[in-house]
Amino acid sequence: MKTKTKKTFLALAILLFFGLTLSTGIGVARPGIAVYTGHVSHNGNAIVGAKVVLEVDGLSAITKYTDSNGYYTITYFRPYNPTIEVSHIDYETEEVAVSMYGGQYNFDLEVKLTKFYGFVTIGIYGPVLPGAYVELKCYGMTIATTTTNYMGYYAIYYFHPSSPLTIVASLIDGSEPEYYPDPTPQDISPNGGYNVIIVITLYIEPDGPGGGDPYPSPN
């Protein structure tokens, strides 16, 4: 009698355990569901508000954003040929293939660089100016500099800057300028785009402000 009671009790305990696990999901994985988790950072520093997209066979399926600590969680029906794409306005986009069964995927994004490039010329139709000093400024402060090469070409790489931006060119020796911008430093804005081309025109000023020849010779 006692043996029968023990078997009955054991059977009830087993049924109760499976009933709880099926109703709560504790202890068993739900079939057909994939859970993706991870952290998005730059050099170990959390990126808040990064866009995390689960793509299924090349099509966007669900979008999430990283929380205040840089973490994300995506739950989806077990996808076919899945990838995760992570993007942010200030960082390069990264995409990786992931398992259809879910998993943990961390991302360390690189800072997105804007390329400002162009030529410095003497006069509107004049020759290019090698060795000119070119400054990229934001709110009046110089944030990056370079010099033109022998062809008068310059390129400045900088992480996605705020507006307003200006480009200024002058002689590199810092003496009394023989050339000056026409008529003021050029205002530019990348507007979320990149590879911004700027042609800076300089004028010779031999007779004081405003007295320069608009089409001068460098000699």
Secondary structure, 3 states (H helix, E strand, C coil): CHHHHHHHHHHHHHHHHHHHHHHHCCCCCCCCEEEEEEEEEECCEECCCCEEEEEECCEEEEEEECCCCCEEEEEEECCCCEEEEEEECCEEEEEEECCCCEEECCEECCECEEEEEEEEEECCCCCECCCEEEEEEECCEEEEEEECCCCCEEEEEEECCCCCEEEEEEECCCCCCCEEECCCCEEECCCCCCCEEEEEEEEECCCCCCCCCCCCCCC
